[in-house]
Amino acid sequence: MQALGDQTRLRILMLLSHGELRVDDLMRALDLPQSKVSRHLAYLKNASILKDRRQWNQIFYAVDTHESAVAEVVMPFVRSLLDGARETEADARRLRALPLFANRLDSPDDRRIKVLFICVHNSARSQMAEAFLNALAGDSFRAESAGIIPSSINPLVIAAMKEAGLDISRQRSKSVGDLGAENRAYDIVVTVCAESRLAACPVMRGEKRRFHWDIEDPSAIVGGVDERMAAIRIIRDRIKMHVERLIDIALTETTEKGESPWTRNA
């Protein structure tokens, strides 16, 4: 096929074999300008090899595997040409370094239960929950956290988690709106903010179950450092207890059903 007679188009198809991507993702992975990437995407789409979909102001491109010729002929041919090639491996490394892909929760090869913790600022409660779940059951779960109005992580929370043996100093606050724009998918969503803020929490793609933990906001605690640290330790331990209970619930349901009810397609 003439569409496959260009090395850049082959590289694009190899990257899209990892899942749907935006023009910006492909630009950075290929290290090419937008005009060139967009031109090749249009060519592949006109050849019925790619499809696209719009979500808000984002356009996502994917290999059109519903076309039997694409799934059975085109992609095996592309892989036979480029699998293991130095240029392809460099593209893949750049792709994995992108935030969208580095923390991608909807990889078909990742069968762990995907969990998103949401609070107002993603500065304390949801950050602690994310860290505990990944530390306690990272082989069965993959956790992220986000906020409605993200801000920097509370340094006293970092200190309290360090006491518990977990370093969250390198975690960053994220916007739940940005995760939605990146088309992230989650099996379970847990809100850890006050009841009054729940209306601001969006429904996430793939969401199968939602839990709410009404936990005090550490940023609302008043007093000196010692008083605030004492209160944050109580909140920290309460969050850990909730996380342990969540692990039990999800894994028990998986065991009883003989397969995970969380990671099947919605």
Residue pairs with C-beta under 8 A, 6 or more apart in sequence:
1 47
1 74
2 47
3 9
3 43
3 44
3 47
3 49
4 10
4 74
4 77
4 78
6 40
6 43
7 87
8 30
8 32
8 36
8 40
9 40
9 43
9 44
10 78
10 81
10 82
11 30
11 82
11 87
11 88
11 91
12 26
12 30
12 37
12 40
12 41
12 44
13 44
13 49
13 63
13 74
13 75
13 78
14 78
14 79
14 82
14 88
14 91
14 92
15 21
15 26
15 29
15 30
15 91
15 92
15 95
16 50
16 61
16 62
16 63
17 63
17 75
17 78
17 79
18 92
18 95
18 101
18 107
19 62
19 104
19 106
19 107
19 108
20 53
20 60
20 61
20 62
20 183
21 29
21 60
21 61
21 62
21 95
21 100
22 58
22 59
22 60
22 61
22 100
23 34
23 37
23 38
23 41
23 59
23 61
24 34
25 95
25 98
25 100
25 101
26 32
26 37
26 41
26 61
27 33
27 34
27 37
28 94
28 95
28 98
29 91
29 92
29 94
29 95
29 98
30 37
30 91
30 94
31 94
41 50
41 52
41 61
44 50
45 51
45 52
45 61
48 64
48 67
48 70
49 63
49 64
49 67
49 70
49 74
50 61
50 62
50 63
50 64
51 61
51 62
51 63
51 64
51 66
52 59
52 60
52 61
52 62
53 59
53 60
53 62
54 60
55 181
55 183
56 180
56 181
57 181
58 181
58 182
58 183
60 183
63 70
63 75
64 70
65 71
65 75
82 88
95 101
96 102
99 182
100 182
103 144
104 110
104 184
105 114
105 142
105 144
105 184
105 185
105 186
106 114
106 183
106 184
106 185
106 206
110 142
111 260
111 263
112 138
112 139
112 140
112 141
112 142
112 263
113 140
113 141
113 142
113 187
113 188
113 250
113 254
113 260
113 262
113 263
114 141
114 142
114 143
114 144
114 185
114 186
114 187
114 188
114 206
114 262
114 263
115 133
115 141
115 142
115 143
115 144
115 186
115 187
115 188
115 189
115 190
115 246
116 143
116 144
116 145
116 146
116 176
116 179
116 184
116 186
116 188
116 189
116 190
116 204
117 125
117 126
117 129
117 130
117 133
117 143
117 144
117 145
117 146
117 190
117 191
117 192
118 126
118 145
118 146
118 147
118 148
118 176
118 189
118 190
118 191
118 192
118 193
118 201
119 125
119 126
119 145
119 147
119 148
119 191
119 192
119 193
119 217
120 147
120 148
120 149
120 193
120 194
120 197
120 217
121 147
121 148
121 149
121 150
121 151
121 173
121 219
122 145
122 146
122 147
122 150
122 151
122 153
122 173
122 174
122 175
122 176
123 147
123 150
123 151
123 152
123 153
123 154
123 157
123 173
123 218
123 219
124 153
124 154
124 157
124 217
124 218
124 219
124 232
124 235
125 192
125 193
125 215
125 217
125 218
125 235
125 239
126 145
126 146
126 147
126 192
127 145
127 153
127 157
127 168
127 171
127 173
128 157
128 160
128 161
128 168
128 235
128 236
128 239
128 240
129 143
129 145
129 190
129 192
129 239
129 242
129 243
130 143
130 144
130 145
130 171
131 161
131 166
131 168
131 171
132 166
132 239
132 240
132 243
133 141
133 143
133 243
133 246
133 247
134 141
134 142
134 143
135 166
136 243
136 244
136 247
137 247
137 251
140 247
140 250
140 251
141 247
141 250
144 174
144 179
144 184
144 186
145 171
145 174
146 174
146 175
146 176
146 178
146 179
147 173
147 174
147 175
147 176
148 175
148 176
148 193
148 197
148 200
148 201
150 173
150 174
150 175
151 173
152 173
153 168
153 169
153 171
153 172
153 173
154 218
154 219
154 232
156 218
156 225
156 228
156 229
156 232
157 168
157 218
157 232
157 236
158 167
158 168
158 169
159 229
160 229
160 232
160 233
160 236
161 167
161 168
161 236
162 169
163 233
164 236
164 240
176 201
176 202
176 204
177 202
179 204
180 202
180 204
180 205
183 205
184 204
184 205
185 204
185 205
185 206
186 204
186 205
186 206
186 207
187 206
187 207
187 208
187 209
187 262
187 263
188 207
188 208
188 209
188 210
188 211
188 246
188 250
188 262
189 201
189 203
189 204
189 207
189 209
189 210
189 211
190 210
190 211
190 212
190 213
190 246
191 197
191 198
191 201
191 210
191 211
191 212
191 213
192 212
192 213
192 215
192 239
193 201
193 215
193 217
194 214
194 217
195 212
195 214
198 212
206 266
207 266
208 261
208 262
208 266
209 262
211 246
213 239
213 242
215 235
215 238
215 239
215 242
216 231
216 235
218 228
218 231
218 232
218 235
221 227
221 228
221 231
221 232
222 228
223 231
250 262
253 261
253 262
254 260
254 261
254 262
